[in-house]
Amino acid sequence: MHPYEETFLKLRLRVASVIAVGVLLSLLVAAQMPPPVTPFSADLEATSDRGGNIPREVKGKLYFTRGRIRIDMRGPSGDVIIITNATTRTTDMLLSPQHIYMEFKTNQASPHPGMAPNIRPLRDPSNPCADEQGTTCKKVGVEQVNGRTCDHWVITKNRVVSDVWVDQKLHFPIKTVGKDDTSQLTNIKEVEPAASLFLIPPGYRKKDLGR
């Protein structure tokens, strides 16, 4: 691989790894949440004005079932697939064009808060701030968002205010509007995703970013 391509690949992997590990840590908490999990799939859209190496716009697909989540992201630098398993405490990040993947454990990376879309289920739907130090939540109403009945919460963390609409059945944030970014789920279908979606496809080789 050409040195420039190798540098570009490492940059893409580092950006995606922030999202991957953030999803993993969130899912590990959500895996123990009391409410029954409703498997579903949805279209994902997220935008950011943070600048730097953070993708400004991400579109893709999300699949969720108990203890497992998959996010397919389409961006200007190519497609990235993130498959997380809370049971094994691993996240596999796949780069489709190169047919390579990387595996992360819970202690292998340091996610930067706020860089990943807020797409996790909630451990306590009645209190999105549960186990979140320095965070306050205020429920301001019940609203319809993208065809779903949601609780509208105003969440303040480190003096930064976000509006979050949490699906009453899925216990997922359907829409989040923050200071510098937004995310939302649309076209939600309550179906059990195929088990094959959470497996590494044939033909992918494992990549060590440190090499």
Accessible surface in RSA format (square Angstrom, percent):
REM  Atomic radii and reference values for relative SASA: ProtOr
REM  Chains: A
REM  Algorithm: Lee & Richards
REM  Probe-radius: 1.40
REM  Slices: 20
REM RES _ NUM      All-atoms   Total-Side   Main-Chain    Non-polar    All polar
REM                ABS   REL    ABS   REL    ABS   REL    ABS   REL    ABS   REL
RES MET A   1   126.04  65.3  41.91  27.7  84.13 200.3  55.42  47.1  70.62  93.6
RES HIS A   2   114.96  62.8 103.70  72.1  11.26  28.8  79.05  81.5  35.91  41.8
RES PRO A   3    98.95  72.1  91.97  83.8   6.97  25.3  97.81  80.8   1.14   7.1
RES TYR A   4   156.08  72.9 149.97  85.3   6.11  15.9 113.78  85.5  42.30  52.1
RES GLU A   5    96.11  55.2  92.61  70.1   3.51   8.4  30.73  59.4  65.38  53.4
RES GLU A   6    36.61  21.0  36.61  27.7   0.00   0.0  27.44  53.1   9.16   7.5
RES THR A   7    92.54  65.8  89.94  91.2   2.60   6.2  64.39  86.5  28.15  42.6
RES PHE A   8    84.62  42.3  81.09  50.2   3.54   9.2  84.32  51.1   0.31   0.9
RES LEU A   9     4.62   2.6   4.01   2.9   0.61   1.5   4.62   3.2   0.00   0.0
RES LYS A  10    49.59  24.2  49.59  30.4   0.00   0.0  10.92   9.8  38.67  41.2
RES LEU A  11    71.06  39.6  71.06  50.8   0.00   0.0  71.06  49.9   0.00   0.0
RES ARG A  12    17.17   7.2  11.49   5.9   5.68  13.5  11.15  15.2   6.02   3.7
RES LEU A  13     0.55   0.3   0.55   0.4   0.00   0.0   0.55   0.4   0.00   0.0
RES ARG A  14   128.80  54.1 127.32  64.9   1.48   3.5  48.56  66.4  80.24  48.6
RES VAL A  15    19.05  12.5  17.13  15.5   1.92   4.6  18.77  16.3   0.28   0.8
RES ALA A  16     4.11   3.8   3.08   4.8   1.04   2.4   4.10   5.8   0.01   0.0
RES SER A  17    12.61  10.7  12.61  16.8   0.00   0.0   1.07   2.3  11.54  16.2
RES VAL A  18    17.88  11.8  15.67  14.2   2.21   5.3  17.33  15.1   0.55   1.5
RES ILE A  19     8.01   4.6   8.01   6.0   0.00   0.0   8.01   5.8   0.00   0.0
RES ALA A  20     0.00   0.0   0.00   0.0   0.00   0.0   0.00   0.0   0.00   0.0
RES VAL A  21     0.05   0.0   0.05   0.0   0.00   0.0   0.05   0.0   0.00   0.0
RES GLY A  22    16.72  20.6   0.00   N/A  16.72  20.6  14.65  40.2   2.08   4.7
RES VAL A  23     8.23   5.4   4.39   4.0   3.83   9.2   7.63   6.6   0.60   1.6
RES LEU A  24     0.00   0.0   0.00   0.0   0.00   0.0   0.00   0.0   0.00   0.0
RES LEU A  25    68.97  38.4  64.83  46.4   4.14  10.4  65.42  45.9   3.56   9.6
RES SER A  26    29.92  25.3  23.99  32.0   5.93  13.7   8.24  17.6  21.68  30.4
RES LEU A  27     3.00   1.7   2.60   1.9   0.40   1.0   2.90   2.0   0.10   0.3
RES LEU A  28    27.47  15.3  22.18  15.9   5.29  13.3  22.57  15.8   4.91  13.2
RES VAL A  29    63.78  42.0  59.06  53.5   4.72  11.4  63.78  55.4   0.01   0.0
RES ALA A  30     2.80   2.6   0.75   1.2   2.05   4.7   1.02   1.4   1.78   4.7
RES ALA A  31    27.01  24.8  16.63  25.7  10.38  23.6  19.20  27.0   7.82  20.7
RES GLN A  32   120.06  67.1  97.90  71.6  22.16  52.8  33.95  72.3  86.11  65.3
RES MET A  33     3.54   1.8   1.01   0.7   2.53   6.0   1.01   0.9   2.53   3.3
RES PRO A  34   110.97  80.9  75.68  69.0  35.29 128.3  87.51  72.3  23.46 145.8
RES PRO A  35    21.20  15.5  15.64  14.3   5.56  20.2  21.17  17.5   0.03   0.2
RES PRO A  36   115.79  84.4 103.87  94.7  11.92  43.3 112.52  92.9   3.27  20.3
RES VAL A  37    28.94  19.0   5.26   4.8  23.67  57.0   6.52   5.7  22.42  60.8
RES THR A  38    28.90  20.6  24.10  24.4   4.80  11.4  12.73  17.1  16.17  24.4
RES PRO A  39    33.21  24.2  32.30  29.4   0.91   3.3  32.30  26.7   0.91   5.6
RES PHE A  40     0.44   0.2   0.44   0.3   0.00   0.0   0.44   0.3   0.00   0.0
RES SER A  41     8.77   7.4   8.77  11.7   0.00   0.0   3.47   7.4   5.30   7.4
RES ALA A  42     0.00   0.0   0.00   0.0   0.00   0.0   0.00   0.0   0.00   0.0
RES ASP A  43    44.01  30.8  43.94  43.7   0.07   0.2  12.86  30.3  31.15  31.1
RES LEU A  44     1.95   1.1   1.12   0.8   0.83   2.1   1.12   0.8   0.83   2.2
RES GLU A  45    65.80  37.8  64.92  49.1   0.88   2.1  10.88  21.0  54.93  44.8
RES ALA A  46    10.88  10.0   8.75  13.5   2.13   4.8   9.99  14.1   0.89   2.3
RES THR A  47    60.57  43.1  57.52  58.3   3.06   7.3  47.82  64.2  12.76  19.3
RES SER A  48    12.30  10.4   9.85  13.1   2.46   5.7  10.58  22.5   1.72   2.4
RES ASP A  49   101.00  70.7  79.05  78.7  21.95  51.9  21.54  50.7  79.45  79.2
RES ARG A  50   104.03  43.7  68.65  35.0  35.38  84.2  17.18  23.5  86.85  52.6
RES GLY A  51    27.84  34.3   0.00   N/A  27.84  34.3  24.92  68.4   2.92   6.6
RES GLY A  52    84.92 104.7   0.00   N/A  84.92 104.7  42.89 117.7  42.03  94.1
RES ASN A  53    92.66  63.9  73.86  71.4  18.80  45.3  14.22  34.2  78.44  75.8
RES ILE A  54    28.92  16.5  22.86  17.0   6.06  14.6  22.86  16.5   6.06  16.5
RES PRO A  55    43.07  31.4  28.52  26.0  14.54  52.9  39.02  32.2   4.05  25.2
RES ARG A  56   150.79  63.3 143.84  73.3   6.95  16.5  63.47  86.7  87.32  52.9
RES GLU A  57    86.04  49.4  81.85  61.9   4.18  10.0  25.18  48.7  60.85  49.7
RES VAL A  58    13.47   8.9  13.39  12.1   0.08   0.2  13.39  11.6   0.08   0.2
RES LYS A  59    93.65  45.7  93.30  57.2   0.35   0.8  39.35  35.4  54.30  57.8
RES GLY A  60     3.01   3.7   0.00   N/A   3.01   3.7   0.00   0.0   3.01   6.7
RES LYS A  61    43.58  21.3  43.58  26.7   0.00   0.0  27.48  24.7  16.10  17.2
RES LEU A  62     0.00   0.0   0.00   0.0   0.00   0.0   0.00   0.0   0.00   0.0
RES TYR A  63    38.88  18.2  38.88  22.1   0.00   0.0  13.14   9.9  25.74  31.7
RES PHE A  64     4.61   2.3   4.61   2.9   0.00   0.0   4.61   2.8   0.00   0.0
RES THR A  65     9.34   6.6   9.34   9.5   0.00   0.0   1.18   1.6   8.16  12.3
RES ARG A  66   116.45  48.9 103.64  52.8  12.80  30.5  58.67  80.2  57.78  35.0
RES GLY A  67     8.00   9.9   0.00   N/A   8.00   9.9   6.44  17.7   1.56   3.5
RES ARG A  68    68.20  28.6  68.20  34.8   0.00   0.0  16.90  23.1  51.31  31.1
RES ILE A  69     2.80   1.6   2.80   2.1   0.00   0.0   2.80   2.0   0.00   0.0
RES ARG A  70    25.87  10.9  25.87  13.2   0.00   0.0   0.00   0.0  25.87  15.7
RES ILE A  71     1.59   0.9   1.59   1.2   0.00   0.0   1.59   1.1   0.00   0.0
RES ASP A  72    28.08  19.7  28.08  27.9   0.00   0.0  11.82  27.8  16.26  16.2
RES MET A  73    14.50   7.5  13.09   8.7   1.41   3.4  11.86  10.1   2.64   3.5
RES ARG A  74   131.12  55.1 125.06  63.7   6.07  14.4  53.81  73.5  77.32  46.9
RES GLY A  75    30.09  37.1   0.00   N/A  30.09  37.1  15.45  42.4  14.64  32.8
RES PRO A  76   131.92  96.1  84.82  77.3  47.10 171.2  99.30  82.0  32.62 202.7
RES SER A  77    53.40  45.1  37.32  49.8  16.08  37.0  24.97  53.2  28.43  39.8
RES GLY A  78    23.16  28.6   0.00   N/A  23.16  28.6  18.17  49.9   4.99  11.2
RES ASP A  79    60.68  42.5  60.43  60.2   0.25   0.6   8.72  20.5  51.96  51.8
RES VAL A  80    13.05   8.6  12.85  11.6   0.20   0.5  12.85  11.2   0.20   0.6
RES ILE A  81    19.32  11.0  19.32  14.4   0.00   0.0  19.32  13.9   0.00   0.0
RES ILE A  82     0.36   0.2   0.25   0.2   0.11   0.3   0.25   0.2   0.11   0.3
RES ILE A  83     8.23   4.7   6.70   5.0   1.53   3.7   6.70   4.8   1.53   4.1
RES THR A  84     0.30   0.2   0.00   0.0   0.30   0.7   0.00   0.0   0.30   0.4
RES ASN A  85    44.19  30.5  43.90  42.4   0.29   0.7  10.84  26.1  33.34  32.2
RES ALA A  86     9.49   8.7   2.82   4.4   6.67  15.2   2.97   4.2   6.53  17.3
RES THR A  87   123.35  87.7  93.38  94.7  29.97  71.4  71.22  95.7  52.13  78.8
RES THR A  88    74.18  52.8  56.94  57.7  17.25  41.1  63.52  85.3  10.66  16.1
RES ARG A  89   129.40  54.3 129.40  66.0   0.00   0.0  33.68  46.0  95.72  58.0
RES THR A  90    13.24   9.4  12.67  12.8   0.58   1.4   3.52   4.7   9.72  14.7
RES THR A  91     0.00   0.0   0.00   0.0   0.00   0.0   0.00   0.0   0.00   0.0
RES ASP A  92    22.08  15.5  22.04  21.9   0.04   0.1   0.03   0.1  22.05  22.0
RES MET A  93     0.04   0.0   0.00   0.0   0.04   0.1   0.00   0.0   0.04   0.1
RES LEU A  94     0.14   0.1   0.14   0.1   0.00   0.0   0.14   0.1   0.00   0.0
RES LEU A  95     0.12   0.1   0.12   0.1   0.00   0.0   0.12   0.1   0.00   0.0
RES SER A  96    26.66  22.5  24.95  33.3   1.72   4.0  19.69  41.9   6.97   9.8
RES PRO A  97    83.60  60.9  46.12  42.0  37.48 136.2  58.32  48.2  25.28 157.1
RES GLN A  98    65.20  36.5  45.07  32.9  20.13  47.9  25.38  54.0  39.83  30.2
RES HIS A  99    92.83  50.7  91.66  63.7   1.17   3.0  58.47  60.3  34.36  40.0
RES ILE A 100     0.74   0.4   0.74   0.6   0.00   0.0   0.74   0.5   0.00   0.0
RES TYR A 101    37.74  17.6  37.32  21.2   0.41   1.1   6.02   4.5  31.72  39.1
RES MET A 102    12.98   6.7  12.98   8.6   0.00   0.0  12.98  11.0   0.00   0.0
RES GLU A 103    59.99  34.4  45.20  34.2  14.79  35.2   1.58   3.1  58.41  47.7
RES PHE A 104    15.59   7.8  15.59   9.7   0.00   0.0  15.59   9.5   0.00   0.0
RES LYS A 105    85.01  41.5  85.01  52.2   0.00   0.0  56.02  50.4  28.99  30.9
RES THR A 106    38.07  27.1  28.95  29.4   9.12  21.7   8.20  11.0  29.88  45.2
RES ASN A 107   131.76  90.9  97.38  94.1  34.39  82.8  40.40  97.2  91.37  88.3
RES GLN A 108   107.24  60.0  74.07  54.1  33.17  79.0  25.78  54.9  81.47  61.8
RES ALA A 109    33.94  31.2  13.93  21.5  20.02  45.5  24.14  34.0   9.80  26.0
RES SER A 110    93.16  78.7  77.78 103.8  15.38  35.4  42.14  89.7  51.02  71.5
RES PRO A 111    41.87  30.5  27.27  24.9  14.61  53.1  28.10  23.2  13.78  85.6
RES HIS A 112   105.79  57.8 101.88  70.8   3.91  10.0  55.35  57.0  50.45  58.7
RES PRO A 113   123.89  90.3  95.47  87.0  28.42 103.3 107.66  88.9  16.23 100.9
RES GLY A 114    42.21  52.1   0.00   N/A  42.21  52.1  24.81  68.1  17.40  39.0
RES MET A 115    39.37  20.4  29.72  19.7   9.65  23.0  22.47  19.1  16.90  22.4
RES ALA A 116    30.31  27.9  13.16  20.3  17.15  39.0  14.25  20.1  16.07  42.6
RES PRO A 117    26.03  19.0  10.69   9.7  15.34  55.8  19.87  16.4   6.16  38.3
RES ASN A 118    52.28  36.1  42.14  40.7  10.14  24.4  21.47  51.7  30.81  29.8
RES ILE A 119     7.74   4.4   6.52   4.9   1.22   2.9   6.52   4.7   1.22   3.3
RES ARG A 120    52.92  22.2  50.91  26.0   2.02   4.8  10.75  14.7  42.17  25.6
RES PRO A 121     1.61   1.2   0.95   0.9   0.66   2.4   0.95   0.8   0.66   4.1
RES LEU A 122     7.85   4.4   7.83   5.6   0.02   0.1   7.85   5.5   0.00   0.0
RES ARG A 123    95.77  40.2  93.10  47.5   2.67   6.4  12.93  17.7  82.84  50.2
RES ASP A 124    51.97  36.4  48.90  48.7   3.07   7.2  14.68  34.5  37.29  37.2
RES PRO A 125    29.25  21.3  27.17  24.8   2.08   7.6  27.42  22.6   1.82  11.3
RES SER A 126    86.98  73.5  63.89  85.3  23.09  53.2  55.27 117.7  31.72  44.4
RES ASN A 127    60.05  41.4  59.04  57.1   1.01   2.4  14.42  34.7  45.64  44.1
RES PRO A 128    11.71   8.5   2.45   2.2   9.25  33.6   3.80   3.1   7.91  49.2
RES CYS A 129    14.25  10.8   8.06   9.0   6.19  14.5   8.15  20.6   6.11   6.6
RES ALA A 130    31.01  28.5  15.47  23.9  15.54  35.3  21.09  29.7   9.92  26.3
RES ASP A 131   110.66  77.5  66.12  65.8  44.54 105.3  37.29  87.8  73.37  73.2
RES GLU A 132    55.50  31.9  45.06  34.1  10.44  24.9   8.25  15.9  47.26  38.6
RES GLN A 133   174.87  97.8 151.56 110.8  23.31  55.5  60.79 129.4 114.08  86.5
RES GLY A 134    64.44  79.5   0.00   N/A  64.44  79.5  41.33 113.4  23.12  51.8
RES THR A 135    20.54  14.6   4.46   4.5  16.08  38.3   4.46   6.0  16.08  24.3
RES THR A 136    91.18  64.9  87.44  88.6   3.74   8.9  78.05 104.8  13.13  19.8
RES CYS A 137    33.83  25.6   1.71   1.9  32.12  75.5   2.93   7.4  30.90  33.3
RES LYS A 138   140.89  68.7 137.11  84.1   3.78   9.0  83.70  75.3  57.20  60.9
RES LYS A 139    98.99  48.3  74.63  45.8  24.36  58.0  38.44  34.6  60.55  64.5
RES VAL A 140    71.03  46.7  32.89  29.8  38.14  91.9  40.82  35.5  30.21  81.9
RES GLY A 141    26.95  33.2   0.00   N/A  26.95  33.2  25.06  68.8   1.89   4.2
RES VAL A 142    83.38  54.9  53.67  48.6  29.71  71.6  53.67  46.6  29.71  80.6
RES GLU A 143    70.56  40.5  63.66  48.2   6.90  16.4  32.94  63.7  37.62  30.7
RES GLN A 144   124.85  69.8  96.96  70.9  27.89  66.4  60.87 129.6  63.98  48.5
RES VAL A 145    16.53  10.9  13.52  12.2   3.01   7.3  16.53  14.4   0.00   0.0
RES ASN A 146    63.42  43.7  25.98  25.1  37.44  90.2  16.81  40.5  46.61  45.1
RES GLY A 147    71.43  88.1   0.00   N/A  71.43  88.1  36.52 100.2  34.91  78.2
RES ARG A 148    39.94  16.8  37.62  19.2   2.32   5.5  11.52  15.7  28.43  17.2
RES THR A 149    55.36  39.4  48.58  49.3   6.77  16.1  26.70  35.9  28.65  43.3
RES CYS A 150     0.00   0.0   0.00   0.0   0.00   0.0   0.00   0.0   0.00   0.0
RES ASP A 151    19.07  13.4  19.07  19.0   0.00   0.0   0.02   0.1  19.05  19.0
RES HIS A 152    21.24  11.6  21.24  14.8   0.00   0.0  20.74  21.4   0.51   0.6
RES TRP A 153    19.56   7.8  19.56   9.5   0.00   0.0  19.43  10.4   0.13   0.2
RES VAL A 154    39.80  26.2  37.64  34.1   2.15   5.2  37.64  32.7   2.15   5.8
RES ILE A 155    27.39  15.6  26.64  19.8   0.75   1.8  26.64  19.2   0.75   2.0
RES THR A 156    41.67  29.6  40.48  41.0   1.19   2.8  26.68  35.8  14.99  22.7
RES LYS A 157    88.25  43.1  86.12  52.8   2.12   5.1  52.20  47.0  36.05  38.4
RES ASN A 158   119.91  82.7  93.63  90.5  26.28  63.3  35.74  86.0  84.18  81.4
RES ARG A 159   230.25  96.7 201.00 102.5  29.25  69.6  74.86 102.3 155.39  94.2
RES VAL A 160    68.96  45.4  63.89  57.8   5.06  12.2  66.89  58.1   2.07   5.6
RES VAL A 161    78.42  51.6  63.55  57.5  14.87  35.8  63.55  55.2  14.87  40.3
RES SER A 162    25.06  21.2  24.62  32.9   0.43   1.0   7.16  15.2  17.90  25.1
RES ASP A 163    42.32  29.6  42.32  42.1   0.00   0.0   3.99   9.4  38.34  38.2
RES VAL A 164     4.49   3.0   4.49   4.1   0.00   0.0   4.49   3.9   0.00   0.0
RES TRP A 165    30.16  12.1  30.16  14.6   0.00   0.0  29.55  15.8   0.61   1.0
RES VAL A 166     3.30   2.2   3.30   3.0   0.00   0.0   3.30   2.9   0.00   0.0
RES ASP A 167     2.14   1.5   2.04   2.0   0.11   0.2   0.00   0.0   2.14   2.1
RES GLN A 168    80.50  45.0  62.12  45.4  18.38  43.8  25.47  54.2  55.03  41.7
RES LYS A 169   114.23  55.7 104.49  64.1   9.74  23.2  71.43  64.3  42.80  45.6
RES LEU A 170     4.62   2.6   0.03   0.0   4.59  11.5   0.27   0.2   4.35  11.7
RES HIS A 171    24.46  13.4  24.46  17.0   0.00   0.0  15.88  16.4   8.58  10.0
RES PHE A 172     0.09   0.0   0.09   0.1   0.00   0.0   0.09   0.1   0.00   0.0
RES PRO A 173     4.23   3.1   0.59   0.5   3.64  13.2   0.59   0.5   3.64  22.6
RES ILE A 174     0.11   0.1   0.00   0.0   0.11   0.3   0.11   0.1   0.00   0.0
RES LYS A 175    71.12  34.7  70.30  43.1   0.83   2.0  16.13  14.5  55.00  58.6
RES THR A 176    13.70   9.7  13.67  13.9   0.02   0.1  13.10  17.6   0.60   0.9
RES VAL A 177    52.60  34.6  50.15  45.4   2.45   5.9  50.15  43.6   2.45   6.7
RES GLY A 178    16.85  20.8   0.00   N/A  16.85  20.8   5.33  14.6  11.52  25.8
RES LYS A 179   164.35  80.2 126.19  77.4  38.16  90.9  79.79  71.8  84.56  90.1
RES ASP A 180    46.75  32.8  42.75  42.5   4.01   9.5   4.10   9.6  42.66  42.5
RES ASP A 181    35.31  24.7  31.27  31.1   4.04   9.6  14.47  34.0  20.85  20.8
RES THR A 182    55.59  39.5  52.56  53.3   3.03   7.2  40.02  53.8  15.57  23.5
RES SER A 183    10.24   8.7   7.78  10.4   2.46   5.7   5.32  11.3   4.92   6.9
RES GLN A 184    52.44  29.3  50.33  36.8   2.11   5.0   7.40  15.8  45.04  34.2
RES LEU A 185     1.41   0.8   1.41   1.0   0.00   0.0   1.41   1.0   0.00   0.0
RES THR A 186    34.49  24.5  34.36  34.8   0.13   0.3  27.93  37.5   6.56   9.9
RES ASN A 187    76.37  52.7  55.07  53.2  21.30  51.3  26.00  62.6  50.37  48.7
RES ILE A 188    29.12  16.6   1.94   1.4  27.18  65.5   1.94   1.4  27.18  73.7
RES LYS A 189   110.03  53.7 105.56  64.8   4.47  10.6  57.18  51.5  52.85  56.3
RES GLU A 190    68.14  39.1  37.06  28.0  31.08  74.0  20.96  40.5  47.17  38.5
RES VAL A 191    83.18  54.7  75.82  68.6   7.36  17.7  83.18  72.3   0.00   0.0
RES GLU A 192   106.65  61.2  80.25  60.7  26.40  62.9  57.36 111.0  49.29  40.2
RES PRO A 193    10.25   7.5   0.00   0.0  10.25  37.2   6.68   5.5   3.57  22.2
RES ALA A 194    59.39  54.6  43.70  67.4  15.69  35.7  54.66  77.0   4.73  12.5
RES ALA A 195    64.85  59.6  56.69  87.5   8.15  18.5  57.02  80.3   7.83  20.7
RES SER A 196    76.73  64.8  63.63  84.9  13.10  30.2  43.88  93.4  32.85  46.0
RES LEU A 197    43.35  24.1  41.54  29.7   1.82   4.6  43.35  30.4   0.00   0.0
RES PHE A 198    16.94   8.5   2.16   1.3  14.78  38.5   2.16   1.3  14.78  42.3
RES LEU A 199   113.08  63.0 109.36  78.2   3.72   9.4 111.83  78.5   1.25   3.4
RES ILE A 200    56.40  32.1  35.13  26.2  21.27  51.3  35.13  25.3  21.27  57.7
RES PRO A 201    45.09  32.9  37.29  34.0   7.80  28.4  42.65  35.2   2.44  15.2
RES PRO A 202   134.38  97.9 108.30  98.7  26.08  94.8 120.69  99.6  13.68  85.0
RES GLY A 203    68.62  84.6   0.00   N/A  68.62  84.6  39.26 107.7  29.35  65.7
RES TYR A 204    37.33  17.4  14.95   8.5  22.38  58.2   5.37   4.0  31.96  39.4
RES ARG A 205   133.97  56.3 128.58  65.5   5.39  12.8  68.13  93.1  65.84  39.9
RES LYS A 206   125.08  61.0  98.14  60.2  26.94  64.1  58.88  53.0  66.20  70.5
RES LYS A 207    35.01  17.1  30.14  18.5   4.87  11.6   7.98   7.2  27.03  28.8
RES ASP A 208    70.24  49.2  60.40  60.1   9.84  23.3  20.28  47.7  49.95  49.8
RES LEU A 209    28.91  16.1  26.79  19.2   2.12   5.3  26.79  18.8   2.12   5.7
RES GLY A 210    74.23  91.5   0.00   N/A  74.23  91.5  39.06 107.2  35.17  78.8
RES ARG A 211   204.00  85.7 168.97  86.1  35.03  83.4  87.00 118.9 116.99  70.9
END  Absolute sums over single chains surface
CHAIN  1 A    10862.0       8583.2       2278.8       5804.7       5057.3
END  Absolute sums over all chains
TOTAL         10862.0       8583.2       2278.8       5804.7       5057.3
